[in-house]
Amino acid sequence: MTSDLLAPLDLAFWNIESAEHPMHLGALGIFAANSPAAAAHAADLLAARAAGVPGLRMRIRDIWQPFDLRQPLAFAFGGATREPATDFEPFDHIRLHAPVADFHAAAGAIMQRPLERGKPPWEAHVVPGVDGTSFAVLFKFHHALADGLRALTLAAALMDPMDMPTPRPRPKEASRGLLPDVRKLPGLVRGTLSDVGRALDIGASVARATWGVRSSAALVSEPTGTRRVAGVNVDLDEIHKIRKSAGGTVNDVLIAIVAGALRRWLDERGDGSDGVAPRALIPVSRRRPRTAHPQGNRLSGYLIRLPVDDPDPLGRLATVRTAMNRNKDAGPNRGAGAVALLADHVPALGHRLGGPVVGQAARLLFDILVTSVPLPSLGMKLGGCQLTEVYPLAPLARGQSLAVAVSTFRGRVHYGLVADAEAVPDLDRFAKSLTAEVEELLAACTP
C-alpha cells in the first residue's frame, strides 16, 4: 500500500466536518440469521476479513509541507493524505451490539457519533434482532475515505466470496516521470484556462441560485448533533409501471416520489410549503477510470425545485422530469448544482481554512439532498446469511434537517432517511408518506 494525496473534494469533506455534522455515509444491511450465533459469527468474520482489505487499513493524515514529490508541482500545504495505518486493529472498527427490536432506531444512535479521525475512518456495527431471525450490519465510511461506489466496494469485500467471472487484465501503463511531458504543456494550459472559465461560470450560477432565495422552513434546523434513521422499501416493478405509463426515467420517478411525500408530510404537519418549493441537490457521479485520484470523490450535481405545491401526482412527475432533462442538457459541469467542482480550484490551505464556512453555506444552496447509490443485483451473504435489505444513509449537511438516499436491490427500491432527531421527530410519518405517494402515482397511472 502506498500513500496518496486526498483529492480536492475529499479534502473538502474532511474539513467541513464538525461534531454536530459528521461527514460519514452509511449503509444498513439486514441479513436473515441462520443460527442463534449468526450475529456474533458475522462480527468475527468481518474482523478476520478486514485485515485483508487494503482500503480499510488507510488512515488520513494531515500534511504540513509545501510540496509532495509524488505529486509534482502540486501545492499540498494544509492538505491531507491517505496512508497505511501500521497499527491497524480490526476490532477497533467492528462492534457487536446487544439485541434490539428496531434496527433503524439503533442505526440513528450510531450514525450520530463521528468517526475517530486518528484511525482509518470507518466502522461496522453488528446488531442482532431480539427475535433471533435476523441481524443488521451498519457500515459507516467517512466521505473523505470513500464515495458511495467506493464504500460499496469496500463493504462487498467483507462479504462471503461469490463465483464471479474472471476480470480481463488491464493493459500495463507506462511509468511516469516526476515532471510532465513538455509536449502536453500547451494542452494543459488550454485545459487550465477552460477550468478557470468553468469555475467562474459555476460561481456565477451559485450566486444567482442563492441570491434572495428563502429556504424551506421545515427542512432547515440548527444543528443538535442528534440523528434519527428510517427506511422504506417498495416494489421496483411498481416504479417501472409508473415510468412506462407517465414517461421519464426511473430516477425521475424516485425523485417525484420524494416531492409528493414532502407535500403530504408538510400538510400533515400543518406547515404547508410556505410558498417555497424546496431545492433538492441531486448528486451526479463523475467517476472515471484511471483518473489522477482513482479513489477520490468525483461528484457534480443537479439542482431542482421540488413541486410540492402541485396537487396532481402526474403533474409533479412531469415537473421533475422537465427539470432533470434541463439539467442533463446543460451537463454536470455547469449550473449551481455543479458547486462541488469548485473544490478542484481551491488550494489545500483554502480547504483547511474555509471548511467551516463552506459547511455553513449548504443551506444557502439547497434544502434537501436526494442521492442515488448504485448496488449490484447479486445476492450477497455474510457467514452464509442472506442479505435481504440495504438502506443507504447520506450525511446530513449543516443547517438541514433531512437527507434522502435511495438504492435498488434485488427487485426492491430502498429509501434510507437520515434526519436531525429534534427537528424531525416524526420521521416515520415521512417514511409512510413515501409509500402513500407510490400508491397515489400507481392509481393515477391506472386507466
C-alpha positions as CSV (number, residue, x, y, z in Angstrom):
1,M,0.0,0.0,0.0
2,T,1.2,3.5,-0.8
3,S,0.2,7.0,0.3
4,D,-1.7,9.4,-1.9
5,L,-2.9,12.9,-1.5
6,L,-6.6,13.5,-0.9
7,A,-8.5,14.7,-4.0
8,P,-9.8,18.3,-3.5
9,L,-13.4,17.2,-2.9
10,D,-12.2,14.6,-0.4
11,L,-10.2,17.3,1.4
12,A,-13.3,19.5,1.5
13,F,-15.4,16.7,3.1
14,W,-12.6,16.2,5.6
15,N,-12.5,19.8,6.6
16,I,-16.2,20.7,6.8
17,E,-16.9,18.0,9.4
18,S,-18.0,19.1,12.9
19,A,-19.2,17.2,16.0
20,E,-22.8,18.1,15.2
21,H,-22.4,17.2,11.5
22,P,-20.1,14.2,10.9
23,M,-19.3,13.6,7.3
24,H,-19.8,9.9,7.1
25,L,-22.1,8.0,4.8
26,G,-23.6,4.7,5.8
27,A,-25.4,1.5,4.7
28,L,-27.7,-0.5,6.9
29,G,-27.8,-4.1,5.6
30,I,-30.3,-6.6,7.1
31,F,-29.5,-10.3,7.0
32,A,-31.6,-13.4,7.6
33,A,-30.0,-15.2,10.5
34,N,-29.3,-18.9,10.1
35,S,-28.5,-19.7,13.7
36,P,-28.7,-18.0,17.2
37,A,-25.0,-17.2,17.0
38,A,-25.2,-15.7,13.5
39,A,-24.5,-12.1,14.5
40,A,-21.5,-12.9,16.7
41,H,-20.1,-15.1,13.9
42,A,-20.7,-12.2,11.4
43,A,-18.7,-9.8,13.6
44,D,-15.8,-12.3,13.8
45,L,-15.8,-12.8,10.0
46,L,-15.8,-9.0,9.4
47,A,-12.8,-8.6,11.7
48,A,-10.9,-11.5,10.1
49,R,-11.6,-10.2,6.6
50,A,-11.0,-6.5,7.2
51,A,-7.3,-7.1,7.8
52,G,-7.0,-8.4,4.2
53,V,-8.7,-5.3,2.5
54,P,-6.0,-2.7,1.9
55,G,-8.5,0.2,1.6
56,L,-9.8,-0.4,5.1
57,R,-6.3,0.0,6.6
58,M,-5.9,3.5,5.2
59,R,-6.0,6.4,7.6
60,I,-6.0,10.1,6.8
61,R,-3.1,12.2,7.9
62,D,-2.8,16.0,7.7
63,I,0.3,17.3,6.0
64,W,2.1,20.5,6.6
65,Q,4.8,20.6,3.9
66,P,4.8,22.9,0.8
67,F,5.3,20.2,-1.8
68,D,4.8,16.5,-2.2
69,L,7.3,14.9,-4.6
70,R,4.8,12.2,-5.5
71,Q,2.5,14.9,-6.9
72,P,4.9,17.2,-8.9
73,L,4.1,20.9,-8.9
74,A,1.1,20.3,-6.6
75,F,0.9,22.7,-3.7
76,A,-0.1,20.4,-0.8
77,F,0.5,22.6,2.3
78,G,-2.5,22.2,4.6
79,G,-3.8,19.1,2.7
80,A,-4.1,15.5,3.8
81,T,-3.0,12.1,2.6
82,R,-4.3,8.6,2.8
83,E,-1.6,6.3,4.1
84,P,-1.4,2.8,5.6
85,A,-2.0,2.5,9.4
86,T,0.8,0.4,10.7
87,D,-1.1,-0.2,14.0
88,F,-4.4,-1.3,12.3
89,E,-6.5,-3.4,14.6
90,P,-9.8,-4.7,13.1
91,F,-11.7,-4.8,16.4
92,D,-11.2,-1.1,16.8
93,H,-13.7,-0.7,13.9
94,I,-16.1,-3.6,14.4
95,R,-18.6,-3.6,17.3
96,L,-21.1,-6.3,18.3
97,H,-24.2,-4.7,20.0
98,A,-26.9,-6.1,22.3
99,P,-30.1,-7.3,20.5
100,V,-32.6,-4.7,19.5
101,A,-36.2,-4.6,18.4
102,D,-35.7,-1.8,15.8
103,F,-32.7,-1.8,13.5
104,H,-33.4,1.7,12.2
105,A,-33.7,3.2,15.7
106,A,-30.3,1.7,16.6
107,A,-28.8,3.0,13.4
108,G,-29.8,6.5,14.3
109,A,-27.9,6.5,17.6
110,I,-24.9,5.0,15.9
111,M,-24.9,7.4,12.9
112,Q,-24.8,10.5,15.1
113,R,-21.4,9.6,16.5
114,P,-18.4,10.9,14.5
115,L,-15.7,8.5,13.4
116,E,-12.4,8.6,15.2
117,R,-10.1,10.7,12.9
118,G,-6.8,9.3,14.1
119,K,-7.7,5.8,12.8
120,P,-8.9,4.5,9.4
121,P,-12.3,6.3,9.3
122,W,-14.8,3.5,9.0
123,E,-16.8,1.2,11.3
124,A,-19.0,-1.8,11.0
125,H,-21.7,-2.3,13.7
126,V,-23.3,-5.7,14.0
127,V,-26.8,-5.5,15.6
128,P,-28.7,-8.7,16.4
129,G,-32.5,-8.7,16.3
130,V,-34.3,-9.6,19.5
131,D,-36.4,-12.3,17.7
132,G,-33.2,-14.1,16.6
133,T,-34.4,-14.4,13.0
134,S,-32.3,-11.5,11.6
135,F,-29.4,-9.2,12.3
136,A,-28.2,-5.9,10.8
137,V,-24.8,-4.6,9.9
138,L,-24.4,-0.8,9.8
139,F,-21.3,0.3,7.8
140,K,-20.0,3.8,8.3
141,F,-17.4,5.3,5.9
142,H,-16.1,8.8,6.1
143,H,-16.8,10.7,2.8
144,A,-13.1,11.6,2.6
145,L,-12.3,7.9,2.5
146,A,-14.9,6.7,0.1
147,D,-17.8,7.9,-2.1
148,G,-20.9,5.7,-2.4
149,L,-19.4,3.4,-5.0
150,R,-16.1,3.0,-3.3
151,A,-17.9,2.3,0.1
152,L,-19.9,-0.4,-1.6
153,T,-16.7,-2.0,-3.0
154,L,-15.1,-1.9,0.5
155,A,-18.2,-3.4,2.2
156,A,-18.6,-6.0,-0.5
157,A,-15.0,-7.2,0.0
158,L,-16.1,-8.3,3.5
159,M,-19.0,-10.4,2.3
160,D,-18.8,-14.1,1.6
161,P,-16.9,-14.9,-1.7
162,M,-19.0,-15.2,-4.8
163,D,-18.4,-17.1,-8.0
164,M,-17.7,-14.2,-10.4
165,P,-16.3,-14.1,-13.9
166,T,-12.6,-13.6,-14.1
167,P,-11.9,-10.0,-15.0
168,R,-9.9,-9.2,-18.1
169,P,-6.4,-8.0,-17.3
170,R,-5.8,-4.3,-17.8
171,P,-3.1,-3.3,-20.2
172,K,0.1,-2.1,-18.4
173,E,0.5,1.6,-18.1
174,A,3.8,3.3,-19.0
175,S,5.7,4.5,-16.0
176,R,5.5,8.2,-15.2
177,G,8.4,10.5,-14.5
178,L,8.4,13.3,-11.9
179,L,7.9,16.0,-14.5
180,P,5.1,16.3,-17.0
181,D,5.7,15.6,-20.7
182,V,6.5,19.1,-22.2
183,R,4.7,18.1,-25.4
184,K,1.5,18.2,-23.3
185,L,2.0,21.6,-21.8
186,P,0.0,23.6,-24.5
187,G,-2.9,21.3,-23.9
188,L,-2.5,21.6,-20.1
189,V,-2.6,25.4,-20.4
190,R,-5.7,25.4,-22.5
191,G,-7.3,23.0,-20.1
192,T,-6.4,25.2,-17.1
193,L,-7.9,28.3,-18.8
194,S,-11.0,26.3,-19.6
195,D,-11.2,25.1,-16.0
196,V,-11.0,28.7,-14.8
197,G,-13.8,29.7,-17.1
198,R,-15.9,26.8,-15.9
199,A,-15.2,27.8,-12.3
200,L,-16.3,31.3,-12.9
201,D,-19.5,30.1,-14.7
202,I,-20.4,27.8,-11.8
203,G,-19.6,30.6,-9.2
204,A,-22.0,32.9,-11.1
205,S,-24.7,30.2,-11.2
206,V,-24.3,29.6,-7.5
207,A,-24.7,33.4,-6.8
208,R,-27.8,33.6,-8.9
209,A,-29.3,30.5,-7.3
210,T,-28.8,31.7,-3.7
211,W,-29.4,35.5,-4.1
212,G,-32.6,36.4,-2.2
213,V,-33.8,32.8,-2.0
214,R,-35.6,31.6,1.0
215,S,-35.1,28.1,2.4
216,S,-38.0,25.7,3.1
217,A,-38.5,26.3,6.8
218,A,-39.4,22.7,7.6
219,L,-36.1,21.5,6.2
220,V,-33.9,23.9,8.0
221,S,-32.7,23.4,11.6
222,E,-30.0,24.4,14.0
223,P,-27.5,21.6,14.5
224,T,-28.2,19.4,17.5
225,G,-25.9,16.5,16.7
226,T,-28.8,14.0,17.1
227,R,-29.9,11.6,14.4
228,R,-32.9,9.6,13.5
229,V,-33.0,7.0,10.8
230,A,-35.9,5.3,8.9
231,G,-36.2,3.1,5.9
232,V,-38.8,2.3,3.3
233,N,-38.8,-0.3,0.5
234,V,-41.2,-0.6,-2.4
235,D,-41.6,-2.9,-5.3
236,L,-39.3,-1.9,-8.3
237,D,-41.9,-3.3,-10.7
238,E,-44.4,-0.7,-9.5
239,I,-41.8,2.0,-10.2
240,H,-41.4,0.6,-13.7
241,K,-45.2,0.6,-14.2
242,I,-45.3,4.3,-13.3
243,R,-42.3,5.1,-15.6
244,K,-43.8,3.2,-18.6
245,S,-47.2,5.0,-18.1
246,A,-46.0,8.5,-17.4
247,G,-42.6,8.6,-19.1
248,G,-39.3,9.8,-17.9
249,T,-36.6,7.7,-16.1
250,V,-36.7,5.5,-13.0
251,N,-34.7,8.2,-11.3
252,D,-37.3,10.9,-12.3
253,V,-40.0,8.7,-10.6
254,L,-37.9,8.2,-7.5
255,I,-37.4,11.9,-7.1
256,A,-41.0,12.7,-7.8
257,I,-42.0,10.3,-5.0
258,V,-39.8,12.3,-2.6
259,A,-41.6,15.5,-3.8
260,G,-45.0,14.0,-3.2
261,A,-44.0,12.6,0.2
262,L,-42.8,16.1,1.2
263,R,-46.1,17.6,0.1
264,R,-48.1,15.1,2.1
265,W,-45.8,15.3,5.2
266,L,-45.8,19.1,5.2
267,D,-49.6,19.2,5.0
268,E,-49.9,16.7,7.9
269,R,-47.6,18.8,10.0
270,G,-49.6,21.9,9.2
271,D,-46.5,23.6,7.7
272,G,-47.7,23.6,4.1
273,S,-44.9,24.7,1.7
274,D,-44.6,28.3,3.0
275,G,-44.9,29.2,-0.7
276,V,-41.3,27.8,-1.1
277,A,-40.5,24.9,-3.4
278,P,-37.7,23.0,-1.7
279,R,-34.5,23.0,-3.6
280,A,-33.1,19.4,-4.0
281,L,-29.5,18.7,-4.8
282,I,-29.2,15.5,-6.9
283,P,-25.5,14.3,-6.9
284,V,-24.1,13.1,-10.1
285,S,-21.1,10.8,-10.2
286,R,-18.2,11.9,-12.5
287,R,-16.0,8.9,-11.6
288,R,-13.8,7.8,-14.5
289,P,-11.2,5.0,-14.5
290,R,-7.5,5.9,-14.2
291,T,-8.1,9.5,-13.0
292,A,-5.5,11.4,-11.0
293,H,-7.4,10.4,-7.8
294,P,-8.9,7.0,-8.6
295,Q,-10.1,6.5,-5.0
296,G,-11.4,10.1,-4.6
297,N,-14.8,11.6,-4.8
298,R,-15.7,12.8,-8.3
299,L,-19.1,14.4,-7.9
300,S,-21.2,17.1,-9.5
301,G,-24.9,17.7,-9.1
302,Y,-28.2,18.9,-10.4
303,L,-30.2,21.5,-8.5
304,I,-34.0,21.3,-9.0
305,R,-37.1,22.6,-7.3
306,L,-39.4,20.0,-5.9
307,P,-43.1,20.8,-6.9
308,V,-44.7,20.4,-3.5
309,D,-47.5,22.9,-4.4
310,D,-48.8,20.8,-7.3
311,P,-51.8,18.6,-6.1
312,D,-51.5,16.4,-9.2
313,P,-49.0,13.5,-8.8
314,L,-48.5,13.2,-12.5
315,G,-48.0,16.9,-12.7
316,R,-45.3,16.7,-10.1
317,L,-43.6,13.9,-12.0
318,A,-43.8,15.9,-15.2
319,T,-42.2,18.9,-13.5
320,V,-39.4,16.8,-12.1
321,R,-38.8,15.2,-15.5
322,T,-38.6,18.6,-17.2
323,A,-36.2,19.9,-14.6
324,M,-33.9,16.9,-14.8
325,N,-33.9,17.0,-18.6
326,R,-32.9,20.6,-18.5
327,N,-30.0,19.8,-16.2
328,K,-28.9,16.9,-18.3
329,D,-29.0,19.0,-21.4
330,A,-26.7,21.6,-19.7
331,G,-24.4,18.8,-18.4
332,P,-22.9,18.1,-15.0
333,N,-20.2,20.7,-15.4
334,R,-22.5,23.7,-15.4
335,G,-25.0,25.4,-13.2
336,A,-25.3,25.9,-9.5
337,G,-25.6,22.1,-8.8
338,A,-22.1,21.7,-10.0
339,V,-20.8,23.6,-6.9
340,A,-18.7,20.6,-5.9
341,L,-16.5,21.1,-8.9
342,L,-15.3,24.4,-7.3
343,A,-13.3,22.2,-4.9
344,D,-10.8,21.5,-7.7
345,H,-9.9,25.2,-7.9
346,V,-9.2,25.8,-4.2
347,P,-5.7,25.2,-2.8
348,A,-5.3,22.8,0.1
349,L,-4.8,25.5,2.7
350,G,-8.0,27.2,1.4
351,H,-10.0,24.0,2.2
352,R,-8.4,23.9,5.6
353,L,-9.2,27.5,6.5
354,G,-12.5,27.7,4.6
355,G,-14.0,24.4,5.6
356,P,-16.2,25.7,8.5
357,V,-17.5,28.5,6.3
358,V,-18.3,26.1,3.4
359,G,-20.1,23.8,5.9
360,Q,-22.3,26.6,6.9
361,A,-23.2,27.5,3.3
362,A,-25.0,24.3,2.3
363,R,-28.4,25.6,3.5
364,L,-28.0,28.7,1.2
365,L,-27.8,26.4,-1.9
366,F,-30.2,23.6,-1.3
367,D,-32.8,22.4,1.2
368,I,-32.6,18.6,0.9
369,L,-30.2,16.1,-0.6
370,V,-31.7,13.3,-2.7
371,T,-29.0,10.9,-3.8
372,S,-29.0,7.6,-5.6
373,V,-26.4,4.9,-4.6
374,P,-25.8,2.0,-7.1
375,L,-26.0,-1.5,-5.7
376,P,-25.4,-4.8,-7.6
377,S,-28.4,-7.1,-8.0
378,L,-26.2,-10.1,-7.0
379,G,-27.2,-12.0,-3.9
380,M,-24.7,-11.3,-1.1
381,K,-24.2,-13.3,2.1
382,L,-22.2,-12.9,5.3
383,G,-21.4,-16.1,7.2
384,G,-23.9,-17.9,4.9
385,C,-26.7,-15.5,5.9
386,Q,-28.5,-13.9,3.0
387,L,-28.6,-10.1,2.7
388,T,-32.3,-9.2,2.3
389,E,-32.4,-5.4,2.6
390,V,-30.0,-2.5,2.1
391,Y,-30.7,1.1,3.2
392,P,-28.2,3.7,2.1
393,L,-27.7,6.6,4.5
394,A,-26.3,10.0,3.4
395,P,-24.5,12.6,5.5
396,L,-26.7,15.4,6.8
397,A,-25.5,18.9,5.8
398,R,-25.1,21.6,8.4
399,G,-28.3,23.5,8.9
400,Q,-30.5,20.9,7.2
401,S,-32.9,18.5,8.9
402,L,-33.4,15.7,6.3
403,A,-31.4,13.7,3.7
404,V,-32.7,11.0,1.4
405,A,-30.7,8.2,-0.2
406,V,-32.1,5.6,-2.5
407,S,-30.9,2.3,-3.9
408,T,-32.4,-0.6,-5.9
409,F,-31.6,-4.1,-4.7
410,R,-33.0,-7.4,-5.9
411,G,-36.3,-6.1,-7.2
412,R,-36.9,-3.6,-4.4
413,V,-36.3,0.1,-4.0
414,H,-34.8,1.1,-0.7
415,Y,-35.2,4.6,0.7
416,G,-32.8,5.4,3.5
417,L,-33.7,8.5,5.5
418,V,-31.5,10.4,7.9
419,A,-32.8,13.4,9.9
420,D,-32.0,15.6,12.8
421,A,-33.9,13.8,15.6
422,E,-35.0,17.0,17.3
423,A,-36.0,18.8,14.1
424,V,-37.8,15.8,12.6
425,P,-39.3,13.7,15.5
426,D,-41.9,12.4,13.0
427,L,-39.6,10.8,10.5
428,D,-41.7,7.7,10.5
429,R,-44.6,9.8,9.2
430,F,-42.4,11.0,6.3
431,A,-41.5,7.4,5.6
432,K,-45.1,6.4,5.4
433,S,-45.7,9.3,3.0
434,L,-43.2,7.8,0.6
435,T,-45.3,4.6,0.4
436,A,-48.5,6.6,0.1
437,E,-47.0,8.6,-2.8
438,V,-46.2,5.4,-4.7
439,E,-49.8,4.2,-4.3
440,E,-51.1,7.6,-5.5
441,L,-48.9,7.5,-8.6
442,L,-49.9,4.0,-9.4
443,A,-53.6,4.9,-9.1
444,A,-53.1,7.9,-11.3
445,C,-51.4,5.7,-13.9
446,T,-54.2,3.1,-13.9
447,P,-56.9,3.6,-16.6
